[in-house]
Amino acid sequence: MNSKALQAVVASYARSAIAAALGMYMAGHTDTKSLGMAAVGAVAGPLLRALNNKDTAFGIGASK
């Protein structure tokens, strides 16, 4: 993966994490631990899919 592609992936994960934390914050949950857990949860699914070498659509197992 080249550096531009990596930057795009990282930016996508960051947007997801920020959106999840912002949604929690706007709903009134201001505890930093809860906001952090929401951010982690937002990127967990896509990250696990990217790391799955049997998934041929995305990530490690994708055709080049």
PDB file of N, CA, C, O and CB in Angstrom:
ATOM      1  N   MET A   1       0.851  -1.170   0.000  1.00  0.00           N
ATOM      2  CA  MET A   1       0.000   0.000   0.000  1.00  0.00           C
ATOM      3  C   MET A   1       0.901   1.239   0.000  1.00  0.00           C
ATOM      4  O   MET A   1       1.813   1.370   0.817  1.00  0.00           O
ATOM      5  CB  MET A   1      -0.971  -0.005   1.229  1.00  0.00           C
ATOM      6  N   ASN A   2       0.618   2.131  -0.933  1.00  0.00           N
ATOM      7  CA  ASN A   2       1.435   3.341  -0.995  1.00  0.00           C
ATOM      8  C   ASN A   2       0.994   4.336   0.078  1.00  0.00           C
ATOM      9  O   ASN A   2      -0.025   4.135   0.739  1.00  0.00           O
ATOM     10  CB  ASN A   2       1.346   3.986  -2.395  1.00  0.00           C
ATOM     11  N   SER A   3       1.760   5.399   0.244  1.00  0.00           N
ATOM     12  CA  SER A   3       1.512   6.334   1.335  1.00  0.00           C
ATOM     13  C   SER A   3       0.214   7.109   1.148  1.00  0.00           C
ATOM     14  O   SER A   3      -0.447   7.424   2.137  1.00  0.00           O
ATOM     15  CB  SER A   3       2.666   7.298   1.460  1.00  0.00           C
ATOM     16  N   LYS A   4      -0.171   7.425  -0.080  1.00  0.00           N
ATOM     17  CA  LYS A   4      -1.440   8.137  -0.309  1.00  0.00           C
ATOM     18  C   LYS A   4      -2.627   7.259   0.076  1.00  0.00           C
ATOM     19  O   LYS A   4      -3.581   7.734   0.691  1.00  0.00           O
ATOM     20  CB  LYS A   4      -1.562   8.572  -1.788  1.00  0.00           C
ATOM     21  N   ALA A   5      -2.566   5.992  -0.282  1.00  0.00           N
ATOM     22  CA  ALA A   5      -3.640   5.072   0.074  1.00  0.00           C
ATOM     23  C   ALA A   5      -3.718   4.900   1.589  1.00  0.00           C
ATOM     24  O   ALA A   5      -4.809   4.861   2.159  1.00  0.00           O
ATOM     25  CB  ALA A   5      -3.432   3.710  -0.609  1.00  0.00           C
ATOM     26  N   LEU A   6      -2.570   4.798   2.234  1.00  0.00           N
ATOM     27  CA  LEU A   6      -2.537   4.655   3.689  1.00  0.00           C
ATOM     28  C   LEU A   6      -3.116   5.893   4.366  1.00  0.00           C
ATOM     29  O   LEU A   6      -3.861   5.778   5.340  1.00  0.00           O
ATOM     30  CB  LEU A   6      -1.099   4.407   4.174  1.00  0.00           C
ATOM     31  N   GLN A   7      -2.781   7.067   3.859  1.00  0.00           N
ATOM     32  CA  GLN A   7      -3.335   8.303   4.418  1.00  0.00           C
ATOM     33  C   GLN A   7      -4.853   8.337   4.264  1.00  0.00           C
ATOM     34  O   GLN A   7      -5.558   8.784   5.169  1.00  0.00           O
ATOM     35  CB  GLN A   7      -2.707   9.531   3.735  1.00  0.00           C
ATOM     36  N   ALA A   8      -5.355   7.869   3.130  1.00  0.00           N
ATOM     37  CA  ALA A   8      -6.802   7.842   2.901  1.00  0.00           C
ATOM     38  C   ALA A   8      -7.484   6.893   3.876  1.00  0.00           C
ATOM     39  O   ALA A   8      -8.551   7.204   4.405  1.00  0.00           O
ATOM     40  CB  ALA A   8      -7.113   7.428   1.455  1.00  0.00           C
ATOM     41  N   VAL A   9      -6.872   5.736   4.115  1.00  0.00           N
ATOM     42  CA  VAL A   9      -7.441   4.762   5.048  1.00  0.00           C
ATOM     43  C   VAL A   9      -7.458   5.328   6.462  1.00  0.00           C
ATOM     44  O   VAL A   9      -8.471   5.237   7.156  1.00  0.00           O
ATOM     45  CB  VAL A   9      -6.643   3.445   5.012  1.00  0.00           C
ATOM     46  N   VAL A  10      -6.355   5.904   6.887  1.00  0.00           N
ATOM     47  CA  VAL A  10      -6.269   6.474   8.233  1.00  0.00           C
ATOM     48  C   VAL A  10      -7.281   7.609   8.397  1.00  0.00           C
ATOM     49  O   VAL A  10      -7.926   7.717   9.439  1.00  0.00           O
ATOM     50  CB  VAL A  10      -4.837   6.986   8.517  1.00  0.00           C
ATOM     51  N   ALA A  11      -7.421   8.444   7.386  1.00  0.00           N
ATOM     52  CA  ALA A  11      -8.389   9.542   7.445  1.00  0.00           C
ATOM     53  C   ALA A  11      -9.812   8.999   7.555  1.00  0.00           C
ATOM     54  O   ALA A  11     -10.632   9.563   8.280  1.00  0.00           O
ATOM     55  CB  ALA A  11      -8.259  10.446   6.201  1.00  0.00           C
ATOM     56  N   SER A  12     -10.110   7.929   6.857  1.00  0.00           N
ATOM     57  CA  SER A  12     -11.434   7.325   6.914  1.00  0.00           C
ATOM     58  C   SER A  12     -11.733   6.784   8.308  1.00  0.00           C
ATOM     59  O   SER A  12     -12.818   7.004   8.846  1.00  0.00           O
ATOM     60  CB  SER A  12     -11.552   6.209   5.881  1.00  0.00           C
ATOM     61  N   TYR A  13     -10.766   6.075   8.889  1.00  0.00           N
ATOM     62  CA  TYR A  13     -10.949   5.555  10.245  1.00  0.00           C
ATOM     63  C   TYR A  13     -11.101   6.696  11.240  1.00  0.00           C
ATOM     64  O   TYR A  13     -11.923   6.608  12.151  1.00  0.00           O
ATOM     65  CB  TYR A  13      -9.768   4.657  10.645  1.00  0.00           C
ATOM     66  N   ALA A  14     -10.329   7.760  11.085  1.00  0.00           N
ATOM     67  CA  ALA A  14     -10.408   8.908  11.996  1.00  0.00           C
ATOM     68  C   ALA A  14     -11.774   9.579  11.900  1.00  0.00           C
ATOM     69  O   ALA A  14     -12.351   9.957  12.920  1.00  0.00           O
ATOM     70  CB  ALA A  14      -9.295   9.926  11.682  1.00  0.00           C
ATOM     71  N   ARG A  15     -12.295   9.729  10.684  1.00  0.00           N
ATOM     72  CA  ARG A  15     -13.625  10.324  10.525  1.00  0.00           C
ATOM     73  C   ARG A  15     -14.679   9.479  11.226  1.00  0.00           C
ATOM     74  O   ARG A  15     -15.570  10.019  11.881  1.00  0.00           O
ATOM     75  CB  ARG A  15     -13.976  10.477   9.036  1.00  0.00           C
ATOM     76  N   SER A  16     -14.587   8.170  11.097  1.00  0.00           N
ATOM     77  CA  SER A  16     -15.550   7.280  11.761  1.00  0.00           C
ATOM     78  C   SER A  16     -15.472   7.407  13.277  1.00  0.00           C
ATOM     79  O   SER A  16     -16.497   7.480  13.956  1.00  0.00           O
ATOM     80  CB  SER A  16     -15.303   5.826  11.349  1.00  0.00           C
ATOM     81  N   ALA A  17     -14.262   7.434  13.797  1.00  0.00           N
ATOM     82  CA  ALA A  17     -14.066   7.537  15.243  1.00  0.00           C
ATOM     83  C   ALA A  17     -14.588   8.865  15.765  1.00  0.00           C
ATOM     84  O   ALA A  17     -15.253   8.907  16.800  1.00  0.00           O
ATOM     85  CB  ALA A  17     -12.584   7.377  15.597  1.00  0.00           C
ATOM     86  N   ILE A  18     -14.293   9.950  15.061  1.00  0.00           N
ATOM     87  CA  ILE A  18     -14.751  11.273  15.490  1.00  0.00           C
ATOM     88  C   ILE A  18     -16.274  11.358  15.426  1.00  0.00           C
ATOM     89  O   ILE A  18     -16.902  11.908  16.331  1.00  0.00           O
ATOM     90  CB  ILE A  18     -14.117  12.376  14.617  1.00  0.00           C
ATOM     91  N   ALA A  19     -16.866  10.823  14.373  1.00  0.00           N
ATOM     92  CA  ALA A  19     -18.319  10.858  14.241  1.00  0.00           C
ATOM     93  C   ALA A  19     -18.997  10.092  15.378  1.00  0.00           C
ATOM     94  O   ALA A  19     -20.004  10.552  15.917  1.00  0.00           O
ATOM     95  CB  ALA A  19     -18.741  10.277  12.887  1.00  0.00           C
ATOM     96  N   ALA A  20     -18.463   8.942  15.744  1.00  0.00           N
ATOM     97  CA  ALA A  20     -19.050   8.153  16.832  1.00  0.00           C
ATOM     98  C   ALA A  20     -18.925   8.880  18.167  1.00  0.00           C
ATOM     99  O   ALA A  20     -19.884   8.944  18.936  1.00  0.00           O
ATOM    100  CB  ALA A  20     -18.377   6.776  16.920  1.00  0.00           C
ATOM    101  N   ALA A  21     -17.751   9.422  18.436  1.00  0.00           N
ATOM    102  CA  ALA A  21     -17.544  10.151  19.687  1.00  0.00           C
ATOM    103  C   ALA A  21     -18.406  11.415  19.727  1.00  0.00           C
ATOM    104  O   ALA A  21     -18.959  11.751  20.775  1.00  0.00           O
ATOM    105  CB  ALA A  21     -16.056  10.515  19.857  1.00  0.00           C
ATOM    106  N   LEU A  22     -18.525  12.112  18.607  1.00  0.00           N
ATOM    107  CA  LEU A  22     -19.343  13.312  18.541  1.00  0.00           C
ATOM    108  C   LEU A  22     -20.825  12.978  18.774  1.00  0.00           C
ATOM    109  O   LEU A  22     -21.534  13.706  19.469  1.00  0.00           O
ATOM    110  CB  LEU A  22     -19.157  14.006  17.182  1.00  0.00           C
ATOM    111  N   GLY A  23     -21.269  11.886  18.193  1.00  0.00           N
ATOM    112  CA  GLY A  23     -22.649  11.463  18.419  1.00  0.00           C
ATOM    113  C   GLY A  23     -22.929  11.173  19.886  1.00  0.00           C
ATOM    114  O   GLY A  23     -23.970  11.563  20.416  1.00  0.00           O
ATOM    115  N   MET A  24     -22.012  10.500  20.528  1.00  0.00           N
ATOM    116  CA  MET A  24     -22.162  10.226  21.962  1.00  0.00           C
ATOM    117  C   MET A  24     -22.177  11.532  22.758  1.00  0.00           C
ATOM    118  O   MET A  24     -22.992  11.707  23.664  1.00  0.00           O
ATOM    119  CB  MET A  24     -21.020   9.306  22.463  1.00  0.00           C
ATOM    120  N   TYR A  25     -21.280  12.433  22.415  1.00  0.00           N
ATOM    121  CA  TYR A  25     -21.180  13.709  23.120  1.00  0.00           C
ATOM    122  C   TYR A  25     -22.471  14.514  22.952  1.00  0.00           C
ATOM    123  O   TYR A  25     -22.975  15.099  23.910  1.00  0.00           O
ATOM    124  CB  TYR A  25     -19.969  14.520  22.603  1.00  0.00           C
ATOM    125  N   MET A  26     -22.994  14.535  21.736  1.00  0.00           N
ATOM    126  CA  MET A  26     -24.216  15.292  21.469  1.00  0.00           C
ATOM    127  C   MET A  26     -25.429  14.670  22.172  1.00  0.00           C
ATOM    128  O   MET A  26     -26.414  15.359  22.438  1.00  0.00           O
ATOM    129  CB  MET A  26     -24.468  15.368  19.960  1.00  0.00           C
ATOM    130  N   ALA A  27     -25.357  13.389  22.467  1.00  0.00           N
ATOM    131  CA  ALA A  27     -26.433  12.717  23.192  1.00  0.00           C
ATOM    132  C   ALA A  27     -26.320  12.924  24.695  1.00  0.00           C
ATOM    133  O   ALA A  27     -27.166  12.452  25.455  1.00  0.00           O
ATOM    134  CB  ALA A  27     -26.428  11.234  22.876  1.00  0.00           C
ATOM    135  N   GLY A  28     -25.282  13.624  25.122  1.00  0.00           N
ATOM    136  CA  GLY A  28     -25.143  13.950  26.539  1.00  0.00           C
ATOM    137  C   GLY A  28     -24.140  13.118  27.304  1.00  0.00           C
ATOM    138  O   GLY A  28     -23.968  13.311  28.508  1.00  0.00           O
ATOM    139  N   HIS A  29     -23.478  12.199  26.634  1.00  0.00           N
ATOM    140  CA  HIS A  29     -22.461  11.375  27.296  1.00  0.00           C
ATOM    141  C   HIS A  29     -21.125  12.096  27.185  1.00  0.00           C
ATOM    142  O   HIS A  29     -20.510  12.118  26.119  1.00  0.00           O
ATOM    143  CB  HIS A  29     -22.381   9.936  26.664  1.00  0.00           C
ATOM    144  N   THR A  30     -20.677  12.688  28.296  1.00  0.00           N
ATOM    145  CA  THR A  30     -19.455  13.481  28.256  1.00  0.00           C
ATOM    146  C   THR A  30     -18.277  12.801  28.940  1.00  0.00           C
ATOM    147  O   THR A  30     -17.187  13.369  29.006  1.00  0.00           O
ATOM    148  CB  THR A  30     -19.698  14.813  28.892  1.00  0.00           C
ATOM    149  N   ASP A  31     -18.482  11.609  29.442  1.00  0.00           N
ATOM    150  CA  ASP A  31     -17.399  10.861  30.073  1.00  0.00           C
ATOM    151  C   ASP A  31     -16.365  10.498  29.011  1.00  0.00           C
ATOM    152  O   ASP A  31     -16.703   9.885  27.998  1.00  0.00           O
ATOM    153  CB  ASP A  31     -17.938   9.583  30.784  1.00  0.00           C
ATOM    154  N   THR A  32     -15.105  10.875  29.240  1.00  0.00           N
ATOM    155  CA  THR A  32     -14.074  10.657  28.223  1.00  0.00           C
ATOM    156  C   THR A  32     -13.838   9.183  27.935  1.00  0.00           C
ATOM    157  O   THR A  32     -13.504   8.821  26.807  1.00  0.00           O
ATOM    158  CB  THR A  32     -12.779  11.297  28.655  1.00  0.00           C
ATOM    159  N   LYS A  33     -14.006   8.332  28.934  1.00  0.00           N
ATOM    160  CA  LYS A  33     -13.832   6.897  28.698  1.00  0.00           C
ATOM    161  C   LYS A  33     -14.909   6.380  27.742  1.00  0.00           C
ATOM    162  O   LYS A  33     -14.616   5.608  26.829  1.00  0.00           O
ATOM    163  CB  LYS A  33     -13.879   6.116  30.033  1.00  0.00           C
ATOM    164  N   SER A  34     -16.147   6.806  27.955  1.00  0.00           N
ATOM    165  CA  SER A  34     -17.236   6.391  27.063  1.00  0.00           C
ATOM    166  C   SER A  34     -17.025   6.908  25.647  1.00  0.00           C
ATOM    167  O   SER A  34     -17.272   6.193  24.676  1.00  0.00           O
ATOM    168  CB  SER A  34     -18.579   6.885  27.600  1.00  0.00           C
ATOM    169  N   LEU A  35     -16.571   8.147  25.534  1.00  0.00           N
ATOM    170  CA  LEU A  35     -16.307   8.712  24.206  1.00  0.00           C
ATOM    171  C   LEU A  35     -15.188   7.949  23.503  1.00  0.00           C
ATOM    172  O   LEU A  35     -15.263   7.694  22.301  1.00  0.00           O
ATOM    173  CB  LEU A  35     -15.940  10.203  24.318  1.00  0.00           C
ATOM    174  N   GLY A  36     -14.155   7.589  24.256  1.00  0.00           N
ATOM    175  CA  GLY A  36     -13.057   6.813  23.687  1.00  0.00           C
ATOM    176  C   GLY A  36     -13.488   5.427  23.246  1.00  0.00           C
ATOM    177  O   GLY A  36     -13.069   4.939  22.197  1.00  0.00           O
ATOM    178  N   MET A  37     -14.326   4.798  24.054  1.00  0.00           N
ATOM    179  CA  MET A  37     -14.820   3.469  23.702  1.00  0.00           C
ATOM    180  C   MET A  37     -15.699   3.524  22.458  1.00  0.00           C
ATOM    181  O   MET A  37     -15.669   2.608  21.636  1.00  0.00           O
ATOM    182  CB  MET A  37     -15.601   2.861  24.871  1.00  0.00           C
ATOM    183  N   ALA A  38     -16.477   4.588  22.315  1.00  0.00           N
ATOM    184  CA  ALA A  38     -17.294   4.753  21.110  1.00  0.00           C
ATOM    185  C   ALA A  38     -16.403   4.895  19.887  1.00  0.00           C
ATOM    186  O   ALA A  38     -16.692   4.330  18.832  1.00  0.00           O
ATOM    187  CB  ALA A  38     -18.223   5.977  21.241  1.00  0.00           C
ATOM    188  N   ALA A  39     -15.321   5.649  20.028  1.00  0.00           N
ATOM    189  CA  ALA A  39     -14.385   5.837  18.915  1.00  0.00           C
ATOM    190  C   ALA A  39     -13.720   4.515  18.539  1.00  0.00           C
ATOM    191  O   ALA A  39     -13.586   4.197  17.357  1.00  0.00           O
ATOM    192  CB  ALA A  39     -13.314   6.885  19.279  1.00  0.00           C
ATOM    193  N   VAL A  40     -13.309   3.753  19.538  1.00  0.00           N
ATOM    194  CA  VAL A  40     -12.688   2.448  19.272  1.00  0.00           C
ATOM    195  C   VAL A  40     -13.695   1.514  18.608  1.00  0.00           C
ATOM    196  O   VAL A  40     -13.361   0.805  17.658  1.00  0.00           O
ATOM    197  CB  VAL A  40     -12.153   1.815  20.584  1.00  0.00           C
ATOM    198  N   GLY A  41     -14.911   1.519  19.104  1.00  0.00           N
ATOM    199  CA  GLY A  41     -15.940   0.665  18.527  1.00  0.00           C
ATOM    200  C   GLY A  41     -16.248   1.009  17.079  1.00  0.00           C
ATOM    201  O   GLY A  41     -16.589   0.130  16.287  1.00  0.00           O
ATOM    202  N   ALA A  42     -16.130   2.268  16.737  1.00  0.00           N
ATOM    203  CA  ALA A  42     -16.424   2.710  15.369  1.00  0.00           C
ATOM    204  C   ALA A  42     -15.418   2.165  14.366  1.00  0.00           C
ATOM    205  O   ALA A  42     -15.766   1.929  13.209  1.00  0.00           O
ATOM    206  CB  ALA A  42     -16.441   4.231  15.299  1.00  0.00           C
ATOM    207  N   VAL A  43     -14.187   1.964  14.788  1.00  0.00           N
ATOM    208  CA  VAL A  43     -13.167   1.485  13.847  1.00  0.00           C
ATOM    209  C   VAL A  43     -12.899  -0.011  13.972  1.00  0.00           C
ATOM    210  O   VAL A  43     -12.206  -0.586  13.133  1.00  0.00           O
ATOM    211  CB  VAL A  43     -11.877   2.243  14.060  1.00  0.00           C
ATOM    212  N   ALA A  44     -13.440  -0.646  15.008  1.00  0.00           N
ATOM    213  CA  ALA A  44     -13.159  -2.064  15.233  1.00  0.00           C
ATOM    214  C   ALA A  44     -13.625  -2.951  14.085  1.00  0.00           C
ATOM    215  O   ALA A  44     -12.871  -3.805  13.618  1.00  0.00           O
ATOM    216  CB  ALA A  44     -13.812  -2.517  16.513  1.00  0.00           C
ATOM    217  N   GLY A  45     -14.855  -2.759  13.626  1.00  0.00           N
ATOM    218  CA  GLY A  45     -15.399  -3.601  12.558  1.00  0.00           C
ATOM    219  C   GLY A  45     -14.616  -3.493  11.258  1.00  0.00           C
ATOM    220  O   GLY A  45     -14.166  -4.508  10.726  1.00  0.00           O
ATOM    221  N   PRO A  46     -14.447  -2.285  10.739  1.00  0.00           N
ATOM    222  CA  PRO A  46     -13.673  -2.150   9.494  1.00  0.00           C
ATOM    223  C   PRO A  46     -12.217  -2.613   9.640  1.00  0.00           C
ATOM    224  O   PRO A  46     -11.642  -3.179   8.710  1.00  0.00           O
ATOM    225  CB  PRO A  46     -13.695  -0.702   9.033  1.00  0.00           C
ATOM    226  N   LEU A  47     -11.633  -2.366  10.816  1.00  0.00           N
ATOM    227  CA  LEU A  47     -10.248  -2.787  11.025  1.00  0.00           C
ATOM    228  C   LEU A  47     -10.135  -4.313  11.026  1.00  0.00           C
ATOM    229  O   LEU A  47      -9.215  -4.868  10.425  1.00  0.00           O
ATOM    230  CB  LEU A  47      -9.707  -2.214  12.346  1.00  0.00           C
ATOM    231  N   LEU A  48     -11.063  -4.985  11.696  1.00  0.00           N
ATOM    232  CA  LEU A  48     -11.040  -6.451  11.707  1.00  0.00           C
ATOM    233  C   LEU A  48     -11.241  -7.011  10.303  1.00  0.00           C
ATOM    234  O   LEU A  48     -10.623  -8.011   9.938  1.00  0.00           O
ATOM    235  CB  LEU A  48     -12.120  -6.999  12.651  1.00  0.00           C
ATOM    236  N   ARG A  49     -12.095  -6.375   9.521  1.00  0.00           N
ATOM    237  CA  ARG A  49     -12.299  -6.836   8.148  1.00  0.00           C
ATOM    238  C   ARG A  49     -11.038  -6.629   7.317  1.00  0.00           C
ATOM    239  O   ARG A  49     -10.678  -7.481   6.505  1.00  0.00           O
ATOM    240  CB  ARG A  49     -13.487  -6.102   7.503  1.00  0.00           C
ATOM    241  N   ALA A  50     -10.371  -5.503   7.519  1.00  0.00           N
ATOM    242  CA  ALA A  50      -9.142  -5.224   6.775  1.00  0.00           C
ATOM    243  C   ALA A  50      -8.037  -6.224   7.123  1.00  0.00           C
ATOM    244  O   ALA A  50      -7.207  -6.547   6.274  1.00  0.00           O
ATOM    245  CB  ALA A  50      -8.665  -3.796   7.059  1.00  0.00           C
ATOM    246  N   LEU A  51      -8.022  -6.708   8.349  1.00  0.00           N
ATOM    247  CA  LEU A  51      -6.989  -7.639   8.784  1.00  0.00           C
ATOM    248  C   LEU A  51      -7.298  -9.094   8.442  1.00  0.00           C
ATOM    249  O   LEU A  51      -6.437  -9.958   8.606  1.00  0.00           O
ATOM    250  CB  LEU A  51      -6.789  -7.509  10.260  1.00  0.00           C
ATOM    251  N   ASN A  52      -8.497  -9.377   7.975  1.00  0.00           N
ATOM    252  CA  ASN A  52      -8.904 -10.738   7.644  1.00  0.00           C
ATOM    253  C   ASN A  52      -8.338 -11.127   6.275  1.00  0.00           C
ATOM    254  O   ASN A  52      -8.749 -10.577   5.254  1.00  0.00           O
ATOM    255  CB  ASN A  52     -10.451 -10.866   7.654  1.00  0.00           C
ATOM    256  N   ASN A  53      -7.411 -12.060   6.256  1.00  0.00           N
ATOM    257  CA  ASN A  53      -6.791 -12.452   4.986  1.00  0.00           C
ATOM    258  C   ASN A  53      -7.709 -13.313   4.119  1.00  0.00           C
ATOM    259  O   ASN A  53      -7.386 -13.557   2.956  1.00  0.00           O
ATOM    260  CB  ASN A  53      -5.504 -13.202   5.255  1.00  0.00           C
ATOM    261  N   LYS A  54      -8.833 -13.776   4.641  1.00  0.00           N
ATOM    262  CA  LYS A  54      -9.783 -14.555   3.849  1.00  0.00           C
ATOM    263  C   LYS A  54     -10.826 -13.666   3.168  1.00  0.00           C
ATOM    264  O   LYS A  54     -11.581 -14.137   2.317  1.00  0.00           O
ATOM    265  CB  LYS A  54     -10.477 -15.583   4.731  1.00  0.00           C
ATOM    266  N   ASP A  55     -10.870 -12.412   3.533  1.00  0.00           N
ATOM    267  CA  ASP A  55     -11.805 -11.469   2.921  1.00  0.00           C
ATOM    268  C   ASP A  55     -11.160 -10.917   1.648  1.00  0.00           C
ATOM    269  O   ASP A  55     -10.194 -10.157   1.710  1.00  0.00           O
ATOM    270  CB  ASP A  55     -12.182 -10.310   3.916  1.00  0.00           C
ATOM    271  N   THR A  56     -11.695 -11.300   0.522  1.00  0.00           N
ATOM    272  CA  THR A  56     -11.074 -10.917  -0.739  1.00  0.00           C
ATOM    273  C   THR A  56     -11.517  -9.553  -1.252  1.00  0.00           C
ATOM    274  O   THR A  56     -10.999  -9.076  -2.261  1.00  0.00           O
ATOM    275  CB  THR A  56     -11.370 -11.948  -1.771  1.00  0.00           C
ATOM    276  N   ALA A  57     -12.470  -8.919  -0.570  1.00  0.00           N
ATOM    277  CA  ALA A  57     -12.956  -7.618  -1.030  1.00  0.00           C
ATOM    278  C   ALA A  57     -12.114  -6.466  -0.508  1.00  0.00           C
ATOM    279  O   ALA A  57     -11.916  -5.476  -1.213  1.00  0.00           O
ATOM    280  CB  ALA A  57     -14.392  -7.425  -0.609  1.00  0.00           C
ATOM    281  N   PHE A  58     -11.617  -6.582   0.715  1.00  0.00           N
ATOM    282  CA  PHE A  58     -10.889  -5.495   1.340  1.00  0.00           C
ATOM    283  C   PHE A  58      -9.675  -6.031   2.097  1.00  0.00           C
ATOM    284  O   PHE A  58      -9.594  -7.218   2.413  1.00  0.00           O
ATOM    285  CB  PHE A  58     -11.807  -4.707   2.282  1.00  0.00           C
ATOM    286  N   GLY A  59      -8.751  -5.145   2.375  1.00  0.00           N
ATOM    287  CA  GLY A  59      -7.652  -5.433   3.286  1.00  0.00           C
ATOM    288  C   GLY A  59      -6.595  -6.376   2.757  1.00  0.00           C
ATOM    289  O   GLY A  59      -6.287  -6.388   1.565  1.00  0.00           O
ATOM    290  N   ILE A  60      -6.045  -7.165   3.659  1.00  0.00           N
ATOM    291  CA  ILE A  60      -4.890  -8.017   3.385  1.00  0.00           C
ATOM    292  C   ILE A  60      -5.175  -9.032   2.286  1.00  0.00           C
ATOM    293  O   ILE A  60      -4.313  -9.274   1.441  1.00  0.00           O
ATOM    294  CB  ILE A  60      -4.464  -8.738   4.648  1.00  0.00           C
ATOM    295  N   GLY A  61      -6.361  -9.631   2.276  1.00  0.00           N
ATOM    296  CA  GLY A  61      -6.671 -10.677   1.311  1.00  0.00           C
ATOM    297  C   GLY A  61      -7.176 -10.177  -0.023  1.00  0.00           C
ATOM    298  O   GLY A  61      -7.470 -10.982  -0.907  1.00  0.00           O
ATOM    299  N   ALA A  62      -7.285  -8.860  -0.196  1.00  0.00           N
ATOM    300  CA  ALA A  62      -7.829  -8.298  -1.442  1.00  0.00           C
ATOM    301  C   ALA A  62      -6.838  -8.476  -2.591  1.00  0.00           C
ATOM    302  O   ALA A  62      -5.620  -8.452  -2.410  1.00  0.00           O
ATOM    303  CB  ALA A  62      -8.168  -6.798  -1.260  1.00  0.00           C
ATOM    304  N   SER A  63      -7.402  -8.650  -3.755  1.00  0.00           N
ATOM    305  CA  SER A  63      -6.530  -8.738  -4.941  1.00  0.00           C
ATOM    306  C   SER A  63      -5.960  -7.353  -5.215  1.00  0.00           C
ATOM    307  O   SER A  63      -6.635  -6.343  -5.014  1.00  0.00           O
ATOM    308  CB  SER A  63      -7.314  -9.283  -6.199  1.00  0.00           C
ATOM    309  N   LYS A  64      -4.760  -7.314  -5.658  1.00  0.00           N
ATOM    310  CA  LYS A  64      -4.051  -6.039  -5.865  1.00  0.00           C
ATOM    311  C   LYS A  64      -4.520  -5.331  -7.098  1.00  0.00           C
ATOM    312  O   LYS A  64      -4.026  -4.248  -7.414  1.00  0.00           O
ATOM    313  CB  LYS A  64      -2.564  -6.264  -5.957  1.00  0.00           C
TER     314      LYS A  64
END
